[in-house]
C-alpha cells in the first residue's frame, strides 16, 4: 500500500508552511499528498448552520490546496475535511500516512498548535513519524550544504527507525546525514563487570561511544551508499549536543518513546527540547518503526 504524506492544516501561517513542506517532500519521494482539516461546529454562530460552517471551512482548505497544486502541477492531492476532535482526526490520519506534517508556532516555553494538548497527544501516540514545521520555513533551507541531522543513542536496534527515516530523507534530497551521539560519564554504581569489559575492549568511554555509533550506522550506509555520512560523538547532554548540531541542519530527526502517565502521554526530554528550540523542521520518529 502506498502511504501518502499527510499535512494537517488549520488555516494558520504555521500550518500553511507545513503544507508547503509536505508538498515538496511528496514530490521528492514520488508519493501522493493528503490534506486533513478537522473542525468543530460552533453553536455560538446562530446565523450559520452546520452546512454553512462546513462550506466556509471547505473553501478555506480548498484555497490552500489550490496554492500547493499550482506549485506542483503533477502532484496527486487528496483532501479530507472532517468534523470532530482535532487530536483524534490527526492521529487517525497519521496511522495511514508515511508521515504527518504539522505547523509549529514560534520558539519559547509554549509552542502553540503543536505543543498544546492536541500536539502532545498526536506526537506521543502516533505510530508514524510526525514532522513539525515553523512559519518561516523556506525551500532554500533545503539546499545542498545543509545536513539531515539525526540523534542516535542506544544500540542499532534502538535507533533503527530513526536512522532509516534520516537516510530515506537525505537520499530523496541528495543531502548528507550527520549522525550525532552524545555521552556523559555514568555514575560509578552503573558499572558492571560486563560493561567494564566492553569499555576496556573499546579502549575507554569515548572510543566505546564512537564504536557504538559506527555499528548502528553500518546497515544504513550499506543500504544507502550514495548518502554521505558524518559521525559526531560529543560529551554532553543529548539535548544540548543535538541542538548545537541543529544550527547547521535542514532537518533534525529524533526518536521518541512515549511515556504513559495517568493524565496522558508525554514525549521524552530530547524530542521536547528540539521541538521548542530548533529553528529547522523537526521529525519525531517512534522507536518501534522499522
Phi, psi and omega in degrees: 000131177277120179268136178279165164270124187250133177245129173270126181240146177223014178088353180279163178299323180296316182289331176290325174295321177296321178296318177299314180300314181297321178298315179296319182292322178297318178297314181300321185268356181067036182244156174287159177251135176241132180247126184238132172229127177253134181226160178234136180297129180262101181295338181293340178273081187297335182274357182232116179281180184301316181297321179295315179296321178298322178297318178299313181298314183298321180293321178297318178293318180299323179296317179295320180293321178301320181297314182289328178292325177293325179287331183229079189303328183269002185282131175280122184235127174247151184231134174232116173251112187238143176268128180156186181291123183304318182299317180293318181296318180291322178297319177295319179296320180297321182298335183257005189248159169292321173201157176249131183244128185227158177278147179230125180285169193311177182283153179139188184290341179232135183253007174065222189323329181231016154234032165278195185298323180297308182297317179302316182294316181295311183296318184288332186254345182295138177262013174233163179299143175239127181251131179252129185234135179273162184298327184276007183298137182230147178303329182299335180292345180267009183292161178303145181108341175255129184277160161271113183264131181230134175275131179238136175210166182070205181263186184299322181291320181302322188254009186300314183294319180295315180293321179301313181298317181297316181290320177301316182292316179297320180297319180293334184259353187067034184252170175264156174256133169248111181265125187244127176233121178259150179216154178226162177289124179283157175295152184305320184290350180281344180287143174230164178305321180294314181293325178297322179294318178300316179296319180295318179298325182278344179096012178132180185294308184295314175301325177298316179295320178296319179296320180297319179294314180300318180294320179295326182281339187311306182298328184278330171297319180292321183285329181234069185295341181279350183268117175294144183229131172246137179253131179232115177242124187217141178281131180150177179290145183302318181298315182291318180296316181292321179296323177297317178292331183296337179297342180247020188251153168265343177199140173247133181243125179231152176274162180216125169242113185293144175254119182273132179228169182298329183263009178132198183250150175224155180269167181290167186291326181292311178300318180299316180296320178297317181295329179282321196241340180289136181279333181272169175302149182234128176256127178251117188247125177296140185296334186273007176278121181240000000 
